[in-house]
């Protein structure tokens, strides 16, 4: 019997499956071939399991698959996923029906979603035509709404397609733009509708690209859903709004509770409970029934505004032109709402990370009409316009010399015209749950819980490690493996725990939230102001500097902690979209750390690095992350349009078709992109395979190998050339290896070793020479390269992973122990680091919380990656604790 290899990460329980869950599973090389069917087992019962093939080993066997479950399987505390011994009987629990005017999804539970195909001669303003439950329409359409500089823009759908389809899960992708009356199109979007066979909710992901200049501020962006009311009495029309922590505002368009006279107590209780009311004259006191009802106002609109991470307000009114009435308020709303009636049913809508992504808003309108609406504002119309102008006026920095001089002051790499948000993006997750009956407070609160913290299943750490997932830079921690750690290992584990917990708390303490900001952390702390340097050039937002994303993901793989996953997921959603350009002049590049996520002029591949998205993609099978990876397949072409090293690297005229390329900072991201395309067998994956092999061979043939640092690269052919003078023959950079190069090299060499042994052998020769030399000292450096590495070749703690890599490849315990010495006793957070964290209190500090004066996000990320990597590769050689 197989050991369970799938576990709940969060929000588990029998009801969790009804949310619909997707997850990824890794497999050892050669275990399963394409076309394999799978089953899932739990508590002695086995069910057939749908499957999508995500990635393949070089020999063609399955490397990663994605699967989906909902109420079609039973609940178990843990599961086993494995290949089926024989193909299961075909089943189709979701039917797709298409014709010239309509596309319908029908589940076995009676749920129907109707879409208008883009080619149909109908109104193209609807991203969703209707939602039907048991034959009744509970949602009569949905559309994207936006204003730009106060001008209204309406939806135009350009395509509606079935993106993926299995027996129990279908994803419909609707793409379009918003247009004004002059047909000017902006904010291109994709909306994905995730429908599971036995799920009670539909998951929706809205992704858009911000294709606006700074003089065209976004003033609102939202999704509007329509709910039919028809002739339902106003006292049978209900609304629910999610307050903080599962709280519920339970109201009716025409409320009967609280009246001086009129309805019976039973009618009042039934209305609040959401039961259908039939109000008779005999049950009405003191007035005529119809006149009495006419004296009760009908509340036609409700609005919940979350304009900061710490405060929301709710108001309502009877009609436009009448005053708003304050309802209530609080700190952090769940971001959920229900609109419906006892006769027609209705829908609940919720936005994940509602208050974290402020300014947001929920508007319930036209509640007294035949068709009501619910609008989730991803950017609230009550907020100030989304300002993307540069935060300073260029400060007279007109020349490279002035810009580099200023870099030495504020650490910002500024250049006029580069501080633009044109081309960055953002995605938001929405849940829609149709109801045939008005939900109770308890049911609605449970829906809010799913919106706030969607249930998730993940492969176990031991299964992933045994399958060589993300090979070479992590291993499960001692708790997962059930063994006793050495004293020094325990010290490292405690440090890792402390660092994550500190940053996790800093997000809350410093309110690192907002439309663009949520998911990122700050770069450097100011010990004099007792604050992060949010306003000082390159010391502000981190933007993946020195691989912060990778630290969090490796720590999740290492520990399996749900809170680590959630923080890593938020960072991936941020850095993969906000910090990267998806269209325009800088497409393919990311932006270096700065006061605004787009303000620094250093646009580089090291930030848009696919390596930082791969782990999340394979753990979840998330289609949007797959998009972000796919669009970077040809990111090498970005190097042709912009010399990202133009200010710091002298060079001769660059031949046509070639680009100045840094081996560590540029080739690492290119390797990650090409390897991912190859293993996914995506579009032109064969070309990516050729490019990867050719560039590896090209670097192997360089005079100084990795030590060349700069090369001329043709990103279309993969040809590598040495740089002619005045570019130096070699240059050793302390940063080149700190953006994922060693980690992707470890994985790709493992991937290629059997199928391309000659390429791996020749590349390993130059790679191991560099690994042994960086921290090896002058003698080793002269032996391997013929020169001594410069004094600025620092970050030795981080480079201990290179020594460890060489120790593994050379099977050398001496190198392994040297690597631990380098980790503990060179730079960074050393063995003798003062890990003191103090409590903070006003008035010397802005707020109560914690302060670690010694913390630097650069050092934290590098310590985390190095510690986890070294424990995985040379853990058995760790020295005993000092006495």
N, C-alpha and C positions, 0 to 999 in steps of 0.2 A: 504494500500500500504506500502510495506516494505521500511525502510530507506536504502539508498545505503550503501553497506558494502564493496565496492571495489573501490579503487582510484588509480590514476596515481601517481607514486612517482617521476619520472623524464622522460625527453625527450618525453613528450606526444605530440599527434597530430595525424591527420588522417593517416599519413604515418607510424607511430610507430607500428601499428598492423602488418604491412608487414614484420617486423623483426621476428615475432613469439615470444610469451611471455608465460611463465609458472609462476604459482603462487600457494600458499597454502591458504586454507581457514579452520579456526577452527569452530567447532560446539559444542553447549552445549550438555551435557550428556543427552542421551535419545531422542534427536531431530530426528536424522536420523539413519536408520539401514543399514547394509551392502547391497549392490545392488541398493541403491538409485541412481536415475538419477537426473541430475541437468540442470538448465537453467540459462542464463545470460540475464539481461535486461538493456537496456540503451536508454534514450530518447523515452520511450514508445514502443520500439520494443524488442521482445524476440527471443533469439536464443538457440538451444540446445547446451549443453556444455559437452565436454568430461571430464572424471573423472578418477582419480586413488585414491584408498584408502590408506592413509599413516599411520593412527594410529586410535586406537579404545579405548574407555573408558573401564573400567573394566567390565561393564555390556554388552559389545559387540557393543554398539552404536558407530557411527562414531565420532571420535575426530578431525581428520585432513583429508582433501582431497586435492589433487593437480589437477589443471586444466590448460588447454592450449588454447590460442586463437591466431588467426592471421587475415588474411584478410577475414576470413569466418564470422566475425561479423562487425557491423558498429561502427564507432568511437562515443564515448560519453565521456563527462568530468568525469562521474562517472557511476558505474554499481551496479547492485544488483544481487548477486548469491544466488540461493535458490533451494530447492528440487523441481523437476518437479511433477506436480499433477498426471501425467500419463507417462508411458515410451514413449520416443520419437521414431520415426521410425528409424530403423537401417540405418546408412549411413557409407560409407567407402570412404573417400576422398583421402586416401593413400592406394594403393594396393601393397602388398608384394608378389613377385613371386620368388619362389625358385626351383632350379633343381640341378642336380649333378655338374654343372659347373658354376652356376651363381646365385646371389641373387640380385634382383632388387626392388627398391622402385619407384613407379610411382605416382605422384600427379595429381590432377585434372587440374593443371595449365600447364601441359606438361613437368614438370621437372622429370628427371629420374636419379637415382643414382645406379650404378652397383658395386657390391662387388664380390670378388672372395672368395667363402667359403674356410675355412681353410683345409677342407678335399678334395678339388678339386685337381686334379693332375697338376695344373698350377703353375706358378711362385708365390711363397708365399711372394714376396718382396713388394707387393702392398697392402696398407691398404684401398685403394679405386681404383676400376678399371676404372671407367669413370663417367663423368657427361654429361648428354644429355639434350638439350633444343630444343623442337619442332623438334626432329629427328636429330639434329646436335650435334656432340660431341664437347663440349667446354673445357673439361678437360679429358685428356687421361690417368690419373692415379695419384696416390699420394703415397709417401713412407716416412718413417722416415730415416733421415741420421744422422750419428754421427761419431766422431773420439774420440778415447780414447788414450791419450798419443801420439797423432799424427797418430795412426793407424786407418784405415777405417773400420767401422762396418756397415753392411747392415741389412735391416729389414727381420725378419722371423715372419710371422703371425701364431699364434697358434690357434686362435679361432675367429670366426665372428658370432655374435648372435644378434637376435632381443631382446633387453633388455626389452623395454616396447613398447607397441603398443596400441594406441587408434584410434578413427576414424579420428582425425585431427593431430596426432603427433606420430612419430615413432622414437625410439632411437636405433641405431645400435652400438653395442659395439665390437670393434676390439681389440684383445689383442695379444701381441707378445713380442719379444725381439730384440736386435740387436746382430749380430754375426760377428766375424772376419773370416779370411780364415781358421783358425784352429778350427772353430766351438765353440769358447768360447763365451758364451752368457752373456750379461749384459743389464742393464737399462730396466728391464721389464716395459712395458707400457700398458696403456689402452687408446684407442681413441674412443670417443663417437661422433657420428654424429647425430645431432638433425634436423629432417626434419618435417616441419610444412606444412599443406595442402595448405595454401594460403600465404606462406611467400616467399619473394624474396631471402632470404639468408639461408644458412645452417650454423648452429652453430656447432663448433667442440671443444671438450675439450680433450687436451692431458695431461695425467697424467703419471708420471714415478717415479720409485724408484731408488735412487742413490746407487747401490750395488757395489761401488768401494772403494778400500782402498786408502789411501793418496798417495801411490806411483803409482797410476793409474789415473792421473788427466783427467777429462773430458776436451777435447779441442774443441769440437763443438757438437751441438745438434740442429737439425732442422727438418722441415717438407717441403718436396718438392712436388710441383704440376706441372704436365706436361700439356702443351697446344699445340694442333695440329695447325700447320701453313700451311702444305701442300705446294701448289704452289702459295700461295698468294704473290703478288708483295711486295717487301720490303717497298714501300711507302704507302702500305695499312695495315701495321703492326704497332700497337700502344702500347705505354706504358704510364702508369700514376703512379706517386708516390705521396703519401700524405706527405705534408710538415707540418709545425706547424699550429694548429688552423684552419684546414680545407683547407689549401692551397694545390694547385695541380701543380705538374710538368707534363706538357703535351708535350710528345715528340713522335716521330716516328722513326722506325728503319732506314729508309732512309728519312730524312727530306727534304722537298722542300722549306720551308720558309727560308728566309735569303740568298738564292742564288743570285749571281750577275745577271745571266741571266738564262733563261730556262722556267720554268713553268709560267702560267698566275697567276695574283693575285687571281682570283677566285679559281684556283686549290690550291693555297697556303692556302686560307681561308678555303676551304672545307676540306683539310687535317687536319688542326688544329682542326676543328670542329668534326672530326671523321667520315666524310662522305666518302663513297666509291669513289675512283678516277679512272677514265679511262683517261689516259694521251695519247693524240694523237700527232703525229708529227706536225700537223697543229697548235697545241697550244704550241709548244716548239720553243724557239727562239735561234738563234746564232749558234747552233750545231745540229748535227744529234741526234735524240732522244735517240737511244740506246747507242751511245757513250757518250752523255751528262749524262745519268743516271749512266753509269759505272764510271764516274768521282766523283760521290757522294759516300762517304763511308757509309757502313751499320754498324750501331752500334749494335753489337751482345750481349753486356753485360752491365748491369747497377748494381751498388752496393750502397746501403744506409747503412751506419754503424752508430749505436747509441752506442758509447762506454762509454758514461757517461750519467747522467741524464740531462746534460746541453748542449750537443753538438752532432750533427750528420753531416756527410759529404756525398755527393753524387758524384760518379765518373762513367765514362763509358769508354768502349774501343771497338775497332772494332773486334779484335780477340785475342786469347792467343798469347803472344809473342810481341804484340804491346803495346805501352804505354797507361796507364790509363790517361784520361783527366778529370780534376776537373770540375764538373757541378755546384754545389751550396752547401750550408750548412745552418745550423741554430741551434736552441736550442733543440727543442723537436719535433720529427717527430710523425705524427699520427700513423705510423706503418701500412700503407696500400699501396697496389700496384695493378695495373691492367696490364695484358698482353693479347693481342688478336689481331684480324684482322677484317676488314670490311666484309670479306667473311665467316670466320669460327665462328666469335664471340670470346669470351674469358672468363676469370674469374678475379674477384677482390678478393684479399685476405687481411685480416687484423688481427692484433694481439692486443687484449686489453692490456692496461698497457704496451705498447711497450717500452716507454722510462723509465717508472718506474722500469721495470725489466731488465735494461741494464746489461751486454752488449748484444745487439740484433742487427739483421742485416736483410736486404732484398736484395736478389740477383736475378736478372733477367738475364737468360743466354740462349745461343743458339737461340737468337731472329732471326737470319738470316737462321736458319735451318728449317727442316720440322716439328720439335717438339721443342718448347721452354720450359723453366721451370721457375717457381717462387719458391724460397726457403725462408721460414721464419726461420731465425736462432733464436731459443730460447736461445741459448748460442752462441755468435758470434765466428767464426773461426779467426777473426781478433784480438780478445782479448787474454790476457794472459791465460794460462791454469787455470782451476778452482781449485785453491789450497785449499785443505782441511787438510793440515798438521796442527798439534797443533801450536798455536801461541807462545808457549815457550817450552823450552827443559826439562820440569818437575821440574827444580829448586831444584833438590835433594830431592823432597818430596816423600820419599819412604815408610814412615810409617804413620799409622793413626794419631799418635801423632803429627808428623810434619805437616801433612795436616790440622789438626784442628788448629794448631798454625798459619799456613799461612792463614787460613780462617779468623782469627782475624785481619789480616793485610790487605788483598786484598778482603776479602769477597768471595773468590773463593773456591769452594770445589773441589780440584783437586785430581785425582788418576790416576796413569799411566795406559794407555790402554783404558781409558774411553772417551777420547776426539776424537771421531770418527764420521764421517758423513755417515758411512756405514749404510744404511737402512732408511735414511730420504727421503723425496720426494718433488715433486713440480708439480703443474698443471698450464696450460696456456689455455686461451680461444682464439679461432680463429674463424673468420667469412669468409665464402666463398660465394660470390655472382656470379652466372653465368649471362653472358650477351650475348644475341644474336646479339646486336649491340654495337658499341663502346660507352661507357658512356660519356656524357657531363661532363664538369668540375663540374657543379652543382650537377649532379647525383652522381658522384664519391665522392664529398665532403660530401653529405648526407650519403653515405655509411661509410665514415670515422667517421662521427658523431655517427652512430650506434655502430661502433666498439669501439670508445672511451667511449661512455656512453650509453650502451644498454637500451632501454626503459623497464620500470618495472611497474607492477601493484602489489599492496599490499592490504591486508585486512585493513579496517579502524581500528583505535585504539579502538574505542568504541565497534565495533563488537568483536574484539579479547578479550577485557576485559569482556564483557558480556558472552562470551563463555568460560570463565575461562582458556584462553590460558596462559600457564606459570604462573599458579596460585600462588598468595601469595606474590609477590615481586615487583609489578609494578601496575601503574594505569595511564590513560591518564592525561596529564597536564591540567591546568586550561583553557588554550586557546582552547584545543580540546573540553573540556566540556562546554565552553562558560560561565564561571562564574568568579567572581571577587575574586582574591586570598587575603588571609590575608597578613599583612605586612611581617611577618616572612616567610611565604611561598614564597612570592615574592623575599625575600632575597636569599632563597635557590635556587630558579629557576635562579636568576641572577648569582649565584655562579656556578651552573651547566653549564650554558651557557658559562660563562667565561672559565671554565676549559676545556670544549671540544674545544672551539675556540682556546685556547692557544696551545693545543696539535696538533690540526689540522694545525696550522701555524708552529709549531716546526718541523713537518715532512718535510715541504718545506724548512724552514730556515736551517735545519741541513742535508738536503738531505738524509733522511732515505729511500733510494731507493737501488735497486740492485737485482740481481738474487735470492739470498737467503733472503735478508733483507726486501724487500718491504712488507709492512703490519705491521711490528713490530715498537715499540717505545723503547726509552731508559729508563733505570731504575732510575738513580739518577744523579742529577746535581752537578757540581763542581763550587762553588761560587768563588773560588780563580782563577781558569783558565777561568772562564766565559764560560764553555763548559760542555756538558754532559760527564760523565765519561766512554767514549767509550772504553778506554784501561785499565780499572781497574777492574780486576776480576769479581766479582758478581754484579758490579754496571753498567754493560753495557746493552746489549739487555735484554728486559724485560721477554720474553718467558712466558706470561700469569701469571706472579707473582701476587699474591693476586687478581686474577680474573679481569685483565684489559679487557679481551674480554667481560666478563659479564657486566661490567660497560657500555661499548659502546652499547651493545645490549639492555640493559634495558633503556638506554637513548634514543635509537631509538624508542622503544615501547612507551616510555613516551611522546616523542615529535613528532614522525613521520617525522623527518627531513631527506631529501635525502642525505645531506653531511655526516650525522652520519651513515646512512646505508652504504654508500660507504666505509667509513673508517673501520667500523665494518666488512664488507665483506672482505676487504683486509686483516685485521688482522686474521679473521677466516681461509682464504685461506693459510695464512702464518703459524699460530700456529698449525693448524690441520695437516700440511704436513711437514714443515721444522723442527719444534720443536719436532716432534714425530717420533719414529722408527716404520717402517712398515714391516721390516724384519730383520733378524740377531739376535745377542745376546740380544739386548735390546728391541726387538719387544714388543709393548704395552706400553712402558714407554715414557715419554717426558723428556726433559732436562731442568734443572734449569737455571735461568738467568746467562748470561756470555758474555765474549768478542766475542766468536763465539757461534752460536746458538746451537752447539753440544759439547762445550768444557767442561762444568761442569760435574763432576762425579756423581752428584746427579741426578739419573734417577728415576723418580717417576710418579705415576698415577695422581698426582695432576695437572700435566702439560698436559697430554694426555686426560684429563677429557672430556667425552662426553657432559657434561653440556654446554661447551663452543661452541659446534657445533649444538646443538639441535634447537636453535632459528632460525638460518640461514636455516637449513634444512627444518623446517616446513614452514617457510615463502616462500620458493622457490620450494621445492620438488627436490632440486638439487641432481642428482644421485651420483656424486662424493663424496659429503659430506655424502650421505647415505652409501657409501663404507667405509668411514673413521669411521663412527659410528659402522657399522657392524663388522669391523675388531677388534673392542675393546670389543665385546660382552664377550669374554673370557679373558679380560685383567687381571683378577685376577690371572691367571696362571703365569703371569710375576713375581708376588711376590714370587713364588716358586723358580725361577731361580736366583733372586738377592734380597738380603736383603737390601732394600732401606734405612733402618735406622741403618745399620751395624756399623757406626762410633759413633753413639750417644745413642744407646739403649743397655744396658747390658741385656743379657738374658741367660737362661739355654739352653740345647740342645733342638732344635725344633723337635717335633714329625714328622714322615714321613707324607707327604701330607698337612702339615700345614705351614703357613707363619706368621712371625711377621707382624702385620697389625695395622696401626694407624686409629682410628675410624674416625677422621675428614679428614685426608689427603688421606686415601686409601678407606675407606668405602663410602665416599661421591662420588668419581668417580665410584665405583662399583655400588652404588645405581642408578646413572644416566644411566649407561650402561644397567643394568638389567631392569630398568623401561622402557627405550626406546625400548628394545627388546620386552618386554611384550606388550606394547601398540601398537607396530608395527606388532605383531603376526609374528615375523621373525623366522628364523631357531632356533629350540629348545627354543622357547619363554616360553614354559611351564616350562622348567628347570630354566630359569631366574626368572620366577615368584616364584618358590619354593625357590630359593636362596635368593631372596629379602625378602620374608616373614620369612625365617628361620634366616637370619642374624638380622633382626629387632627384632625377638623374642629373639635371643641370646644376643643382647646388652641389651635388657630389663631385662634379668636375671642376668646381671653382678652385682657384689657387689656394685660398685660405678657408674653403668650405663655409661653415656658419660664420666664421670670423670675417668674411667679406662684408657682412652686414648689409651693404647696398648692392643691388644688381640692376641690370636692365632686363625687363621682362616683357615679353609679348603675351598679353593675356588671352589672345585668340589662339595662338599656336603652342604656347608653353615654352617657347625658346628662351633660354637664359644666356645672358652675356655678361662678361666682366665690364665694370664701369671704367671708361678711360679717364685719364687725368682731366681736371684737377681733383676728381673724386679719389680719396685715398684707397690704396689697395685693400686695406682692412680697417675696421673700426669696431671696437668692443663696446657695446652699449649695455648699461645696467638695466634698461627697460625692455629690451627686445624679448626677453623670455618671460615677462610678467603679464602677458595678455593671452595666455592659454596655449602658447606654442609647445611647451613640453607635454602638456596633457593631450593635445590632438595628435602629436607625433607618436606618443605611446599607443594611442588607439589605432591610428592608421597603420603603424608598423605591425601591430598584432593582426590587423585585418588583412594586410598584404603578404605577410611572411610566407605563406604556403603557395600562393598563386603567382607572386612576383618576387621570388627569392633573390634574384640578381640585383634588382632595384633596391630592395631592403638592405641587402648586404653592403652595397656601395654607399648608400646614404648613412647607414649605421656607423660606418667607418668615420665619416666627418662629424656626425652627431656625437658619437662617444668621445671623440677627441675634444670637442667643445665641452662636453659634460665633465670630463676628467680635469680639464684645464681651468675652468672659470674660478673655482675655489682651490685649485690644486697648487698654486704658488709658482714662482718664477721658473723653477727647474722643469716642472711638468709643462708649463706654457712654452718654454723654449724648445723642449723636446717635440711637442705636438705641432707648434705653429712657427717657431723660430723667432718669436718676440715675446716680450713680457706684457701682460695686460696692464692697462693704465690704473691709476689710483681710484678713478671714478667708477671702476667696476665694482660697485658695492651691492647692496641687497644680498649679502652672502647667505643670510638665513633662507631666503627664498630660493637661492641657487643650490642649496643643499639637496633639493630634489633632483637636480641634475647629477650630482655625485651619487645619489641613491640609485638613480636610473642606471648609471654606469656600473654600480656595484651589483645590481641584479643581472645585467647583461654579461658582465665579466665573472659573475659568481665569486665576488671578492669581498670577504668579510672585513678586510682592512679598509676598503673604500666605504663600506656600510658604516663602520664606526667613525670614520672621518666625517661622513655626512651628518651623523648625530652631533658630533662636536661642532660642526658648522651651524647646525640648527640651534644649539643651545648657547654657543659662546662667541658669536661674531657680532651681528647687529640685529635690528628688529627687536621683538620682544624676547629677550634672552632669558636664560635660566634664572638670573638674578633680578629680573624685572620686578619692580614694585607694582603689584596689581591692585593697589589700594583704590577703592571707590568710596567717596564720601557722600553723606546726605547733604542736600542743599536746602536752605530756608531763606525766605525774604528777611530783611531787605537787601542783603548783600547779593542775593541771587534773584532772578526774575520770578522764579516759582519754586515750589518744593519738588524735590526729585533727587537725582544722583549726578555726581560729577567724577569723571576719571580724567584728570588733567593730562595724563600721558597718552591718551587714546588718539590714534590716527586711523582713519578708515583704510588708507593704503597699507599700513602695518597690520591692521586687523585682518584684512582680506588675505594678505600674503602669509601671515602666520597660520591662518585657518587652512589655506590650501596646502601649505608646506607640511603642517602637522599631520593632516589627514593622509596626504600622499606618502609621507615617510612611514607612518604607522602601517600603511598597507604594504609597502614595498620592503622595508627593512626593520619592521617592528621587532623581530626576534633578536635584533642586534642592539636594541636600546640598552644603554648603560644602566647599572643600578644607581639608585638615588645616592647623592653625596651624603656623607656622614659629617 
